[in-house]
Amino acid sequence: MKEISNNTLGILVLFAITVSLAGVWMLLGQPSIPITGFAANPSGNASVEVTSTSSMSFVAGYAGAVYNLERPATGNTTNETCDDNPRPFVLINDGTDPLNITIDARSFNFTGSSQAAFCVQYNTSCACGGIRAPAENSSMKRVYNSTYAWTTLATAYGYTHSAAGPEIYYLNYTDTTDTAMIDVNMTISWDESTGTKQSTFTFTGTATQT
């Protein structure tokens, strides 16, 4: 093996030192970038906006009463929905807002002195004897117009809700407190004509927060 002369060795050492100094100078001239495996700010934010919806419907199987009553020879024949035969109306608030609900009803087309009435079940005594499923306790803050008692429908113009307030006030939307039951009472008099007698109930829900 040939020996490297002192001059050659000195040149190689000088070249290595020059390259090292050049590398250091280039690194020092770059911006300061920390080398790390973690984010500088390890937290973040995400937001979700939930929109409100006003919606109500009838509970399946509780969409209104259908009666089959005989006309009595004398006096009256009465039947109501308190025993679920026939079944009452049951409203459910299936939206995301509390609802104020008004009830209107066209008068039954009676020809005699027969009458009909409805009653909103609430946390008090109704003609049916208080709350019964599926009208749940605490469903409503309050019921206006004394409609927790029977309210007559059989008038010349039908039943129109009072301007003082809705029949059902602040029906909740949370599960187990989101239904209201409307019982119907029917009395057929001896002088009523035979045939089908009908009335249309109109339920109007308005979103409220108070």
C-alpha positions as CSV (number, residue, x, y, z in Angstrom):
1,M,0.0,0.0,0.0
2,K,1.3,3.4,-1.0
3,E,1.8,5.9,1.8
4,I,0.0,9.2,1.7
5,S,2.3,12.2,1.8
6,N,1.9,14.8,4.4
7,N,1.0,17.4,1.8
8,T,-1.8,15.2,0.4
9,L,-3.1,14.5,3.9
10,G,-3.2,18.1,4.8
11,I,-5.1,19.0,1.6
12,L,-7.7,16.3,2.4
13,V,-8.1,17.5,6.0
14,L,-8.5,21.1,4.9
15,F,-11.1,20.1,2.3
16,A,-13.1,18.2,4.9
17,I,-13.1,21.2,7.3
18,T,-14.2,23.5,4.4
19,V,-17.2,21.2,3.6
20,S,-18.2,21.0,7.3
21,L,-18.1,24.8,7.7
22,A,-20.1,25.3,4.6
23,G,-22.8,22.9,5.8
24,V,-23.0,24.7,9.2
25,W,-23.3,28.0,7.4
26,M,-26.1,26.8,5.3
27,L,-28.0,25.4,8.3
28,L,-27.6,28.6,10.3
29,G,-29.0,30.5,7.3
30,Q,-32.3,28.6,7.3
31,P,-35.4,29.6,9.3
32,S,-35.8,28.1,12.7
33,I,-38.0,25.0,12.4
34,P,-38.5,22.9,15.5
35,I,-38.2,19.2,14.9
36,T,-40.9,17.5,16.9
37,G,-43.5,14.7,16.6
38,F,-46.3,16.7,18.3
39,A,-48.5,19.5,17.0
40,A,-47.7,23.0,18.4
41,N,-51.4,23.4,19.4
42,P,-52.9,20.0,20.2
43,S,-56.6,21.2,20.5
44,G,-59.3,22.1,18.0
45,N,-62.9,23.1,17.8
46,A,-65.9,21.7,16.0
47,S,-69.4,23.2,16.0
48,V,-72.9,21.8,15.2
49,E,-76.0,23.8,14.7
50,V,-79.3,22.0,15.4
51,T,-82.2,23.5,13.6
52,S,-85.7,23.5,15.1
53,T,-88.7,21.8,13.7
54,S,-92.4,22.2,14.5
55,S,-94.3,18.9,13.9
56,M,-97.2,17.0,15.4
57,S,-99.1,13.9,14.4
58,F,-101.6,11.4,15.7
59,V,-100.5,8.4,17.7
60,A,-101.0,5.3,15.7
61,G,-104.5,3.8,16.5
62,Y,-105.6,7.1,18.1
63,A,-106.8,9.2,15.2
64,G,-110.4,9.8,16.2
65,A,-113.6,8.3,17.4
66,V,-116.0,6.4,15.2
67,Y,-119.4,5.8,16.9
68,N,-122.2,3.4,16.1
69,L,-125.2,4.5,18.3
70,E,-128.8,3.6,18.1
71,R,-131.4,6.3,18.3
72,P,-133.3,5.7,21.5
73,A,-137.1,5.5,21.6
74,T,-137.1,8.1,24.4
75,G,-134.4,10.0,26.2
76,N,-130.8,9.9,25.1
77,T,-128.0,7.4,24.3
78,T,-124.5,8.4,25.4
79,N,-121.1,7.1,24.6
80,E,-117.6,8.5,25.0
81,T,-114.0,7.5,24.4
82,C,-113.1,7.1,28.1
83,D,-113.0,3.4,27.8
84,D,-111.1,3.4,24.5
85,N,-114.2,2.1,22.8
86,P,-114.2,4.0,20.5
87,R,-110.7,5.4,20.8
88,P,-110.0,9.2,21.3
89,F,-107.6,11.5,19.5
90,V,-104.0,11.4,20.8
91,L,-101.6,14.0,19.5
92,I,-97.9,13.7,19.8
93,N,-95.4,16.5,19.5
94,D,-92.7,14.9,17.3
95,G,-90.8,18.1,16.5
96,T,-88.1,19.9,18.5
97,D,-90.1,22.8,19.8
98,P,-92.9,23.1,22.4
99,L,-96.3,23.6,20.8
100,N,-99.3,25.7,21.6
101,I,-102.3,23.8,20.0
102,T,-105.7,25.2,19.1
103,I,-108.7,23.1,18.4
104,D,-111.5,23.9,16.0
105,A,-114.4,21.7,15.2
106,R,-117.2,21.9,12.6
107,S,-120.5,21.1,14.2
108,F,-121.9,17.6,13.6
109,N,-124.7,17.7,11.1
110,F,-127.4,16.8,13.7
111,T,-131.0,17.4,12.9
112,G,-132.4,16.7,16.4
113,S,-131.2,17.8,19.8
114,S,-128.1,15.5,19.9
115,Q,-124.9,16.9,21.2
116,A,-121.1,16.3,21.1
117,A,-118.3,17.5,23.3
118,F,-114.5,17.1,23.6
119,C,-112.3,17.1,26.7
120,V,-108.5,17.6,26.8
121,Q,-106.9,15.2,29.3
122,Y,-104.5,17.1,31.7
123,N,-103.2,16.8,35.2
124,T,-106.6,17.4,36.7
125,S,-110.0,15.7,36.7
126,C,-111.6,15.3,33.3
127,A,-115.0,13.7,32.7
128,C,-113.0,10.4,32.3
129,G,-111.6,10.7,35.8
130,G,-108.2,12.1,35.3
131,I,-105.1,11.3,33.4
132,R,-104.9,8.0,31.5
133,A,-102.3,6.6,29.1
134,P,-101.1,7.6,26.6
135,A,-101.7,11.2,27.7
136,E,-98.8,11.6,29.9
137,N,-98.4,13.7,33.1
138,S,-96.5,16.9,32.7
139,S,-97.2,17.0,29.0
140,M,-98.5,20.5,29.2
141,K,-97.8,23.5,31.3
142,R,-101.5,24.5,31.3
143,V,-104.8,24.1,29.5
144,Y,-106.7,27.2,28.6
145,N,-110.5,27.7,28.3
146,S,-111.3,25.0,30.9
147,T,-111.0,22.3,28.2
148,Y,-110.1,19.8,30.8
149,A,-113.8,19.6,31.2
150,W,-116.3,18.8,28.4
151,T,-116.6,21.6,25.9
152,T,-119.7,21.4,23.6
153,L,-119.2,21.1,19.9
154,A,-122.8,20.8,18.8
155,T,-123.6,24.5,18.2
156,A,-124.8,26.3,15.1
157,Y,-121.3,27.3,14.1
158,G,-119.2,24.5,15.6
159,Y,-116.6,25.0,18.2
160,T,-114.0,27.8,17.7
161,H,-111.1,28.2,20.2
162,S,-111.1,31.3,22.3
163,A,-108.7,34.2,21.4
164,A,-107.6,34.1,25.1
165,G,-105.3,31.2,24.4
166,P,-104.9,27.7,22.9
167,E,-106.7,24.7,24.1
168,I,-103.3,23.0,24.8
169,Y,-100.5,25.2,26.1
170,Y,-96.9,24.3,25.7
171,L,-97.0,20.6,24.7
172,N,-93.6,19.2,25.4
173,Y,-91.5,17.5,22.8
174,T,-89.3,15.3,25.0
175,D,-90.2,11.6,25.2
176,T,-92.7,10.5,27.8
177,T,-94.1,14.0,28.0
178,D,-95.0,14.7,24.4
179,T,-98.6,13.5,24.0
180,A,-102.0,14.9,24.7
181,M,-105.3,13.0,24.7
182,I,-108.6,14.5,23.4
183,D,-111.6,12.5,24.5
184,V,-114.9,12.9,22.7
185,N,-118.4,12.5,24.2
186,M,-121.5,11.8,22.0
187,T,-125.1,12.0,23.1
188,I,-127.8,11.0,20.6
189,S,-131.4,12.2,21.3
190,W,-134.6,10.4,20.5
191,D,-135.5,12.9,17.8
192,E,-132.2,12.5,15.8
193,S,-132.5,11.4,12.2
194,T,-130.7,8.2,11.1
195,G,-127.6,8.2,8.9
196,T,-124.0,9.2,9.2
197,K,-123.1,12.3,11.2
198,Q,-119.7,13.8,10.8
199,S,-117.5,16.6,12.2
200,T,-114.1,17.8,11.3
201,F,-111.6,18.6,14.0
202,T,-108.8,21.0,13.1
203,F,-105.6,21.0,15.3
204,T,-103.2,23.8,14.7
205,G,-99.8,23.8,16.4
206,T,-97.6,26.9,16.8
207,A,-94.0,26.7,18.1
208,T,-93.4,28.5,21.4
209,Q,-90.7,28.9,24.0
210,T,-92.8,30.5,26.7
